[in-house]
């Protein structure tokens, strides 16, 4: 009887343990690095648990220096973006793939995301075309694009 109870308790614990679907990075850098608009379509943001900052010079892509994010945005804009920190799928940190671009797509827009997680930096470039965006990346990609557009 005792072994049956232990077995049932073990099975219950195994079933109740869910794997985390998302990682919780220290920060996320996101934005547009290329686009089809007149003013260059380059804008990039830094988001952590307390603030949202913008690189007004758009030099972050060439320097990778977080101090480039010198322009702190207002609290309402932070509220628009803060959920991005909760949307980075675990699968994205398990792949060696960093480029999600369909070279045959007519979409000229390129987006960027970078996170720091447990001392390691991960980066991705994506166009969010159906042929290049895996299903696990789609919700984050959609939200990066939506938030970026809202911040402009």
C-alpha positions in Angstrom: 0.0 0.0 0.0 2.8 2.3 0.9 4.6 1.8 -2.4 1.3 2.5 -4.3 1.0 5.8 -2.5 4.6 6.7 -3.3 4.1 5.8 -6.9 0.9 7.9 -7.2 2.6 10.8 -5.4 5.6 10.6 -7.8 3.3 10.4 -10.8 1.3 13.4 -9.6 4.5 15.5 -9.1 5.8 14.6 -12.5 2.5 15.5 -14.2 2.1 18.8 -12.2 5.6 20.0 -13.1 5.4 22.1 -16.2 8.4 23.1 -18.2 8.8 26.9 -18.4 7.8 28.0 -22.0 9.6 31.4 -21.7 12.9 32.7 -20.4 13.2 35.8 -18.3 16.2 37.8 -19.6 18.0 40.6 -17.8 17.2 42.8 -20.7 16.0 42.8 -24.3 17.3 45.1 -27.1 14.8 45.3 -30.0 13.9 47.4 -33.0 14.1 47.9 -36.7 17.5 47.7 -38.5 16.2 48.1 -42.1 13.0 49.1 -43.7 11.0 50.6 -46.5 10.4 54.1 -45.2 11.8 57.5 -46.1 13.6 58.2 -42.8 15.8 55.1 -42.8 13.7 52.9 -40.5 16.4 52.3 -38.0 15.5 52.5 -34.4 16.5 50.4 -31.4 15.4 50.2 -27.8 16.8 48.7 -24.6 14.3 47.3 -22.1 14.9 46.0 -18.6 12.6 45.5 -15.6 12.8 49.2 -14.7 13.2 51.3 -17.8 12.9 51.7 -21.6 15.7 53.5 -23.4 16.4 54.5 -27.0 19.6 54.8 -28.9 19.0 58.2 -30.6 22.2 57.8 -32.7 21.4 54.3 -33.9 25.0 53.4 -33.4 24.3 50.4 -31.2 24.4 48.0 -34.2 28.0 49.0 -34.9 29.3 49.3 -31.4 27.2 46.9 -29.3 27.7 49.3 -26.5 24.7 49.5 -24.1 25.7 53.0 -23.1 24.4 54.1 -26.5 20.9 53.9 -25.0 21.0 57.4 -23.5 17.5 58.5 -24.1 15.1 57.2 -21.3 11.5 57.1 -22.6 8.4 58.1 -20.6 6.6 55.7 -18.3 3.7 55.2 -20.7 6.1 53.9 -23.4 7.7 51.6 -20.8 4.3 50.2 -20.1 3.8 49.5 -23.8 7.0 47.5 -24.0 7.5 45.8 -20.6 5.7 42.5 -21.6 8.4 41.8 -24.2 10.6 40.6 -21.3 8.0 37.8 -20.7 7.7 36.7 -24.3 11.1 35.2 -25.2 10.5 31.5 -25.9 12.9 29.0 -24.5 13.2 27.4 -27.9 14.9 30.5 -29.2 17.7 30.1 -26.7 18.2 26.5 -27.7 18.9 27.0 -31.3 22.1 28.1 -33.1 20.1 29.9 -35.7 20.3 33.7 -35.5 19.0 34.7 -38.9 15.3 34.2 -39.7 15.1 35.8 -43.1 13.4 34.6 -46.3 15.6 35.9 -49.1 12.8 35.3 -51.6 10.3 37.3 -49.7 9.3 40.8 -50.9 9.4 42.1 -47.3 12.3 44.6 -47.0 11.9 45.1 -43.3 14.5 43.6 -40.9 14.0 43.4 -37.2 16.4 42.7 -34.4 16.2 41.2 -30.9 18.9 40.6 -28.4 18.7 39.3 -24.8 21.1 38.7 -22.0 20.3 35.5 -20.1 22.5 34.0 -17.3 25.6 36.0 -18.5 25.1 35.0 -22.2 24.0 37.3 -25.0 21.7 35.9 -27.7 20.9 37.9 -30.9 18.4 37.3 -33.7 17.5 39.1 -37.0 14.2 38.3 -38.6 11.9 39.6 -41.3 8.7 38.0 -39.9 7.8 36.5 -43.3 5.7 33.3 -43.2 8.5 31.3 -44.9 11.2 32.2 -42.4 9.5 32.7 -39.0 9.1 29.5 -37.0 5.8 29.2 -35.0 7.6 29.6 -31.7 9.2 32.9 -32.7 6.0 34.4 -34.3 4.4 35.8 -31.1 7.7 37.5 -30.0 8.3 38.8 -33.6 4.8 40.2 -33.9 5.1 41.9 -30.5 8.5 43.4 -31.3 7.0 44.9 -34.5 3.9 46.1 -32.8 5.7 47.7 -29.9 8.3 49.3 -32.1 5.6 50.8 -34.3 3.8 52.1 -31.2 7.0 53.7 -29.8 7.6 55.7 -33.0 
